[in-house]
Amino acid sequence: MATATLTIDLDAIAANWRALDQITASDCQTGAVVKADSYGLGAAKVAHALARAGARRFFVATCEEGADVRRALGSGPQICVFSGHMEGDTALIRDFDLTPMLNSIDQLTRHFEALGGQPFGLQLDSGMNRLGLEPGEWEAVAGFALEAGPELLMSHLACSDDPDHPMNAEQLGAFRAMTDGTGVPRSLSATGGILLGPAWHFELTRPGIGLYGGRPFEEARPVVRLSLPVIQVREVEIGEPVGYSNTWTAEHTSTIATVAAGYADGLPRTLSSRATLYAGRVPCPLVGRVSMDLITVDVSHLPEVPETLDILGPHQTPDDLADTAGTIGYEILTSLGRRYQRRYGALAA
């Protein structure tokens, strides 16, 4: 079979959620970010696993994502939508009992006019300049917005993956200035903010990447293994090229495995002649260009060519692969292709 297998360890995701939950105080709720199909790992199954672990508040990017998570979880857990209440979202918010995180005066007006009484939260801009009401806007509308009874006041940290960055303290101060004394539950921190310490936790945290085994949660359990099938093996003589544009030429007689995955499957072209795959614990270099559906791997040093080679697993995390590709682990995870056969279970040793 020429389809790669992506193994996803739901127990590891749940364990990572529990570990991050334990870092916060007992009166601080730990939510879970399951946007982008749970970072490419399957929102329905991941949300179920997190709900069993104790999560009761889930965060998605769009109302369409929220509807999918609601179908999976049923009634009960709260599903918050970062994009707020966009034009055309009203029916989804109402029918799937979603909680939009309103981020502008236009959205406040739309929500109150269309769904007065429907739960909502508010996003405030504490300095990232991406989503949320700016301090002046908030000052103008805070009175009637708070009177309407928001479920949550939230903001988002720009530099929490760098604990020493001065922006973290600046945003904490700005958020407190806008929200102290409101009596409304507050949320400022995703994974990085949780690790900054209790001052950033407030009443709710929203871990995302840490659930899926990524930095900056270095203690996270690994969550994914990506095993790519070998579909052909050939001997290449000295001076023969491999792959598009002849970017790699054999310097000695080499055994080359052609493996079924490429940039259509989320493996960036920047991995060309730079990445490493693994046969068990043994590293095998990717040689030549990453093409749409195929990569080529030098397996000359192996006593026997296996049926599959791992590009993600115990010896290479999404962050490790991202370092090689010149990107971040988030992008590696969320780009994992639709062609992979997804399997849910423990990762093999």
Stockholm file with secondary structure:
# STOCKHOLM 1.0

chainA/1-349         MATATLTIDLDAIAANWRALDQITASDCQTGAVVKADSYGLGAAKVAHALARAGARRFFVATCEEGADVRRALGSGPQICVFSGHMEGDTALIRDFDLTPMLNSIDQLTRHFEALGGQPFGLQLDSGMNRLGLEPGEWEAVAGFALEAGPELLMSHLACSDDPDHPMNAEQLGAFRAMTDGTGVPRSLSATGGILLGPAWHFELTRPGIGLYGGRPFEEARPVVRLSLPVIQVREVEIGEPVGYSNTWTAEHTSTIATVAAGYADGLPRTLSSRATLYAGRVPCPLVGRVSMDLITVDVSHLPEVPETLDILGPHQTPDDLADTAGTIGYEILTSLGRRYQRRYGALAA
#=GR chainA/1-349 SS CCCCEEEECHHHHHHHHHHHHHHSCTTSEECEECHHHHHHTCHHHHHHHHHHHTCCEEEESSHHHHHHHHHHHCSSSEEEETTCCCTTCHHHHHHTTEEEEECSHHHHHHHHHHHTTSCCEEEBCSSCCSSSBCHHHHHHHHHHHHHTCCSCEECCCSSTTSTTCHHHHHHHHHHHHHHTTSCSCEEEESHHHHHHCGGGTTTEECCCGGGGTCTTCTTCCCCEEEEEEEEEEEEECTTCEESGGGCEECSSCEEEEEEECCGGGTCCGGGTTTCEEEETTEEEEEESCCCSSEEEEECTTCSSCCSEEEEEBTTBCHHHHHHHHTSCHHHHHHTCCTTSEEEESCCCC
#=GC SS_cons         CCCCEEEECHHHHHHHHHHHHHHSCTTSEECEECHHHHHHTCHHHHHHHHHHHTCCEEEESSHHHHHHHHHHHCSSSEEEETTCCCTTCHHHHHHTTEEEEECSHHHHHHHHHHHTTSCCEEEBCSSCCSSSBCHHHHHHHHHHHHHTCCSCEECCCSSTTSTTCHHHHHHHHHHHHHHTTSCSCEEEESHHHHHHCGGGTTTEECCCGGGGTCTTCTTCCCCEEEEEEEEEEEEECTTCEESGGGCEECSSCEEEEEEECCGGGTCCGGGTTTCEEEETTEEEEEESCCCSSEEEEECTTCSSCCSEEEEEBTTBCHHHHHHHHTSCHHHHHHTCCTTSEEEESCCCC
//
